[in-house]
């Protein structure tokens, strides 16, 4: 049997198997997989990374605009907001997991 005949035979067998599957069950399974994947994406959101504090000698002390310290404190403020959101999401995910197990 040549390669194309083998492929055709396998294809016909797959079609026969597919015809036996109840479509409603297939939809339920797909829906479950999608929900599971979405939950995993939510769980896998990375924890925010704290910005590196500049060295003391990086600021020239002349009061220039956009001082490295100003930039650092802006990034630090954003980090703290992002961290609070991330922690709240982690708590929600844990609560969802507990409710699903009940």
Buried (B, 14 or more C-beta within 10 A) or exposed (E): EEEEEEEEEEEEEEEEEEEEEEEEEEEEEEEEEEEEEEBEEEEEEEEBEEBEEEEEEEBEEEEEEEBBBEEBEEBEEEBEEBBEEBEEEBEEBEEEEEEEEE
